[in-house]
């Protein structure tokens, strides 16, 4: 299957997400430095934490609204909010006016808009895809987001300090373009069922929606499995980089005649860079390799390789073995992530799909917390024990994923059993 064969809505949304992620990666990762310089490091941390909480809260409300009124209307409101936020950032960093507090207010609106947007965006992709093309769709989207993050982060690193006003303007233009694409070329195939009566308390209805999602045992198993596996990825910038800083023996090299020292911190950053390069370079080759695999086999192989790669990173210090470990975990990531995302599409019913997507987004936040926890635990446990914990967590997640697939696989009918007998 080719990109052009996907539903037009899928193609437009992938392009829109690519552009949004591209400009966001140019700016948002550097906002901590921005506020630390203009306010204080302590205050910057508090402000960014508040914006993170605001984004989480808005994602729950956005998931409910997208199921209640439709995906397109929800996305349109979010894009307008995001455009206003980016315009506010540009205005507060222009030649006419400068204010870190106005910039922060705009950033807060932007965080709320992203949280509000993503459940609807994720659900819209599922609405217009099929069981047969979802793995391919998610492979393209995963590759696109990684590419945009890599290019955006590099561009932001080069130009944010000296040209952040122009980067903010680029974000405004992308929001306007995305809004036009949404309004002119996307038709919302999901039509919410009419409510029998107007509920005077929408938050009560929202709570009822999420109570239904929380009681779904298949989704609960899927959520926990995703948390256990994804939490390993957040050990790389946390525990693993700190361990390498303490244990990796620096190497002195010459790069085009210039001396270069590879210490633990440099290698930790190199691991993340190599992972991104492998994801971008190998996405389509991996999709081609596993296209005839069942979901069960692809998920098993992908998670197994990913867990094994992270476990090796937990204790090895040889540069070649570290690189081999990154290859393993990256290949596993390329294989299992599209499959995992397509499984969620099977679990979530049409009328609550955005609510499922919003609650699933909490996996990312939980995995970030696990990454921070890994630093604390790693201060008391030796690397071999930490790697064993990585294996236990990852293989527990793999076992739960298999349980989810068991629940999604229809049981053979009595007639079929009799025929086989």
C-alpha positions in Angstrom: 0.0 0.0 0.0 1.1 3.5 -0.8 0.5 6.8 1.0 -1.7 8.0 -1.9 -4.0 5.0 -1.4 -4.9 6.0 2.1 -8.1 7.9 2.8 -7.8 11.7 2.0 -8.5 12.6 5.6 -5.6 10.4 6.8 -3.2 12.0 4.3 -4.2 15.5 5.3 -4.0 14.8 9.1 -0.6 13.2 8.7 0.7 16.2 6.8 -0.9 18.5 9.4 0.6 16.6 12.3 4.0 16.7 10.6 3.9 20.4 10.2 2.7 21.0 13.8 5.3 18.7 15.3 8.0 20.3 13.1 7.4 23.9 14.3 6.7 22.7 17.9 10.0 20.9 18.1 11.7 24.1 17.0 10.3 26.0 20.0 8.7 24.0 22.9 11.8 22.0 24.1 13.7 25.3 24.5 11.0 27.2 26.5 12.5 25.9 29.8 15.7 27.7 28.9 13.7 30.8 27.8 11.9 31.1 31.1 15.0 30.2 33.2 16.9 33.1 31.6 14.1 35.7 31.9 12.6 34.6 35.3 14.5 32.0 37.3 15.2 28.3 36.9 13.1 27.5 40.0 10.1 29.5 38.6 10.6 28.1 35.1 10.2 24.5 36.5 7.0 25.4 38.3 5.5 27.2 35.3 6.2 24.3 32.9 4.8 21.8 35.4 1.6 23.8 35.6 1.3 23.9 31.8 1.8 20.2 31.7 -1.0 19.7 34.2 -3.3 22.0 32.2 -2.6 20.0 29.0 -3.5 16.7 30.8 -6.7 18.2 32.2 -7.8 19.6 28.8 -7.1 16.2 27.1 -9.8 14.6 29.2 -12.3 17.3 28.4 -11.2 17.3 24.7 -11.8 13.5 24.5 -15.3 13.9 25.9 -16.2 16.9 23.6 -14.9 15.1 20.5 -17.2 12.1 21.3 -20.1 14.4 22.1 -20.0 17.0 19.2 -17.7 15.4 16.6 -14.0 15.4 15.8 -13.9 18.2 13.2 -15.5 20.8 15.4 -13.2 19.9 18.3 -10.1 20.2 16.1 -11.3 23.5 14.6 -11.6 25.0 18.1 -8.2 23.6 19.1 -6.5 25.0 16.0 -7.9 28.4 16.5 -6.8 28.4 20.2 -3.3 27.2 19.1 -3.1 29.9 16.4 -4.0 32.6 19.0 -1.4 31.2 21.4 1.4 31.2 18.9 0.4 34.8 17.8 0.6 35.8 21.5 4.1 34.3 21.8 5.2 36.1 18.7 3.8 39.5 19.8 5.3 39.1 23.3 8.8 38.6 21.7 8.6 41.2 19.0 10.5 44.5 18.5 7.4 46.4 19.8 6.7 44.4 23.0 8.5 41.9 25.2 7.1 40.0 28.2 7.9 36.6 29.5 4.6 36.5 31.4 2.5 37.1 28.3 4.7 34.5 26.6 3.8 32.1 29.4 0.1 32.9 29.2 0.3 32.1 25.5 2.2 28.9 26.2 -0.5 27.8 28.7 -3.2 28.3 26.1 -1.1 26.3 23.6 -0.7 23.5 26.1 -4.5 23.4 26.7 -5.1 23.5 22.9 -2.8 20.5 22.3 -4.4 18.5 25.0 -7.9 19.4 23.7 -6.8 18.5 20.1 -5.0 15.1 20.4 -7.9 12.8 21.4 -10.0 14.0 18.5 -7.0 13.8 16.1 -6.2 10.3 17.1 -9.9 9.2 16.9 -10.3 10.8 13.4 -7.5 8.6 12.0 -9.2 5.5 13.3 -12.6 6.6 12.1 -11.5 6.6 8.4 -9.0 3.7 8.5 -9.6 0.0 8.2 -8.3 -2.9 10.1 -6.3 -3.8 7.0 -4.5 -0.5 6.5 -4.0 0.7 10.1 -0.6 -0.8 10.7 0.6 0.9 7.5 -1.1 4.2 8.4 0.5 4.2 11.9 3.9 3.3 10.4 3.8 6.3 8.1 2.6 8.6 10.9 5.3 7.3 13.3 8.0 7.9 10.8 6.6 11.3 10.0 6.5 12.4 13.6 10.1 11.2 14.3 11.4 13.0 11.2 9.6 16.2 12.1 11.0 16.0 15.7 14.5 15.4 14.5 14.5 18.3 11.9 12.6 20.6 14.2 14.9 20.0 17.2 18.0 20.6 15.1 16.5 23.8 13.6 15.5 25.1 17.0 18.9 24.3 18.5 20.5 26.4 15.8 18.1 29.4 15.7 15.9 29.6 18.8 18.2 31.8 20.8 18.7 34.4 18.1 15.5 34.1 16.0 12.7 32.8 18.3 10.4 35.6 17.1 10.5 34.2 13.5 10.0 30.7 14.8 6.9 31.8 16.6 5.7 33.4 13.4 6.2 30.1 11.6 4.0 28.4 14.2 1.3 30.9 13.5 1.4 30.3 9.7 1.3 26.5 10.3 -1.8 26.8 12.5 -3.6 28.9 9.9 -2.7 26.4 7.1 -3.8 23.5 9.3 -7.1 25.2 10.0 -7.7 25.8 6.3 -6.9 22.2 5.4 -9.3 21.0 8.1 -12.2 23.3 7.2 -11.9 23.0 3.4 -10.9 19.4 2.8 -11.9 17.2 5.8 -15.3 15.7 6.2 -16.1 14.3 9.6 -17.3 10.7 9.1 -18.2 10.3 12.8 -21.7 11.6 13.7 -22.4 11.6 17.4 -25.7 10.2 18.5 -28.2 12.9 19.5 -28.6 13.3 23.2 -32.1 12.6 24.4 -32.1 15.7 26.6 -29.7 18.5 27.3 -27.6 17.7 30.3 -27.1 20.7 32.5 -23.9 19.3 33.9 -21.5 18.2 31.2 -18.8 17.3 33.7 -21.1 14.7 35.2 -21.6 13.2 31.7 -17.9 13.4 31.1 -17.2 11.5 34.4 -19.7 8.9 33.3 -18.0 8.4 30.0 -14.6 7.9 31.6 -16.1 5.6 34.2 -17.2 3.3 31.3 -13.7 3.4 29.8 -12.1 2.7 33.1 -14.3 -0.4 33.6 -13.2 -1.9 30.3 -10.8 -4.7 31.5 -9.3 -5.2 28.0 -8.4 -1.5 27.8 -7.1 -1.6 31.4 -4.7 -4.5 30.4 -3.7 -2.7 27.3 -3.0 0.6 29.2 -0.9 -1.2 31.8 1.0 -3.1 29.2 1.8 0.1 27.3 3.0 1.8 30.5 5.3 -1.1 31.4 6.9 -1.2 27.9 7.1 2.6 27.3 8.6 3.3 30.7 11.8 1.6 29.4 12.2 4.3 26.8 12.3 7.0 29.5 15.1 5.3 31.3 17.5 6.4 28.5 17.5 10.1 29.2 17.4 9.4 32.9 18.9 6.4 34.6 20.9 5.1 31.7 22.6 8.4 30.9 23.5 9.0 34.5 24.9 5.4 34.8 27.0 6.0 31.7 28.2 9.3 33.1 29.5 7.4 36.1 30.7 4.2 34.5 31.7 4.8 30.9 35.4 5.2 30.3 35.9 8.3 28.2 37.4 7.7 24.7 39.7 10.2 23.0 39.2 10.4 19.2 40.2 12.8 16.4 37.4 14.1 14.2 38.8 15.8 11.0 41.9 16.7 12.9 40.1 18.0 16.0 40.2 16.1 19.3 36.9 14.7 20.5 36.2 13.1 23.9 33.4 10.6 24.1 32.3 10.7 27.7 29.2 9.1 29.3 26.9 12.2 28.8 28.0 12.4 25.1 27.3 8.7 24.6 23.9 9.1 26.3 22.9 11.8 23.9 24.3 9.7 21.1 22.1 6.8 22.0 19.0 9.1 21.6 20.3 10.5 18.3 21.1 7.1 16.9 17.6 5.8 17.9 16.0 8.7 16.1 18.1 8.2 13.0 17.3 4.5 12.9 13.6 5.1 13.3 13.6 7.6 10.4 15.8 5.5 8.2 14.3 2.1 8.9 10.5 2.7 9.2 9.5 1.6 5.8 11.9 -1.3 5.6 10.6 -2.6 9.0 7.0 -2.2 7.8 7.8 -4.2 4.6 9.5 -6.9 6.7 6.5 -7.5 9.0 3.6 -6.8 6.7 2.8 -10.6 6.5 3.2 -11.1 10.3 0.1 -11.4 12.4 -0.5 -8.8 15.1 0.4 -11.4 17.7 3.8 -12.3 16.2 4.8 -8.8 15.3 3.9 -7.5 18.8 5.9 -10.4 20.4 9.0 -9.9 18.2 8.9 -6.1 18.5 8.4 -5.9 22.2 11.0 -8.7 22.8 13.7 -6.9 20.8 12.8 -3.5 22.4 13.0 -4.9 26.0 16.2 -6.8 25.3 17.9 -3.6 23.9 16.9 -1.6 26.9 18.1 -4.3 29.3 21.5 -4.4 27.6 21.8 -0.6 27.9 21.2 -1.0 31.6 24.6 -2.5 32.3 26.9 -2.7 29.2 29.7 -0.1 28.8 31.4 -1.2 25.5 30.7 1.3 22.7 30.0 -1.4 20.1 27.6 -3.3 22.5 25.8 0.0 23.3 25.3 0.7 19.6 24.1 -2.9 19.1 21.6 -2.4 21.9 20.2 0.7 20.3 19.8 -1.2 17.0 17.8 -3.9 18.8 15.5 -1.5 20.7 15.0 0.7 17.6 14.1 -2.3 15.4 11.7 -3.5 18.1 10.1 -0.1 18.4 9.6 0.1 14.6 7.8 -3.3 14.7 5.7 -3.0 17.8 4.5 0.6 17.9 2.2 0.5 14.8 0.8 -2.8 15.9 0.1 -1.5 19.4 -1.7 1.6 18.0 -3.8 -0.5 15.7 -4.9 -2.8 18.6 -6.2 0.3 20.5 -8.4 1.1 17.4 -10.0 -2.4 17.8 -10.6 -1.9 21.6 -12.2 1.6 21.4 -15.9 1.8 20.3 -17.0 4.5 18.0 -19.0 6.6 20.4 -16.2 6.7 23.1 -13.2 6.6 20.8 -11.8 10.0 21.7 -12.3 9.3 25.4 -10.3 6.1 25.1 -7.6 8.1 23.3 -7.5 10.7 26.0 -7.1 8.1 28.8 -4.5 6.3 26.7 -2.5 9.5 26.6 -1.9 9.1 30.3 0.5 6.2 29.5 3.0 8.8 28.2 2.8 10.8 31.4 3.1 7.7 33.6 6.1 6.6 31.6 7.8 10.0 32.2 7.2 9.5 35.9 8.7 6.1 35.7 11.8 7.6 34.1 12.3 10.0 36.9 11.7 7.1 39.4 14.4 5.1 37.7 17.0 7.7 38.8 16.0 7.2 42.4 15.9 3.4 42.3 19.1 3.2 40.3 20.9 5.2 43.1 20.5 2.1 45.4 20.6 -0.8 43.0 23.5 -2.1 40.9 23.2 -2.0 37.1 22.7 -5.8 36.8 19.6 -5.6 39.1 18.3 -2.6 37.2 18.5 -4.5 33.9 16.7 -7.4 35.5 13.9 -5.0 36.5 13.8 -3.7 32.9 13.3 -7.3 31.7 10.6 -8.0 34.3 8.7 -4.8 33.4 9.0 -5.3 29.7 8.2 -9.0 29.6 5.2 -8.4 32.0 4.0 -5.8 29.4 4.5 -8.3 26.6 2.5 -10.9 28.6 -0.4 -8.4 29.1 -0.4 -7.5 25.4 -0.8 -11.2 24.6 -3.7 -11.3 27.0 -5.3 -8.3 25.2 -5.0 -10.1 21.9 -6.6 -13.2 23.5 -9.6 -11.1 24.5 -9.9 -9.6 21.0 -9.6 -12.9 19.2 -13.1 -14.4 18.8 -13.5 -17.8 20.3 -14.0 -20.6 17.8 -17.7 -21.6 17.4 -18.9 -25.0 18.6 -19.7 -25.9 15.0 -16.1 -25.2 13.9 -14.7 -27.2 16.8 -16.9 -30.1 15.9 -15.8 -29.8 12.2 -12.2 -29.9 13.3 -12.9 -33.0 15.4 
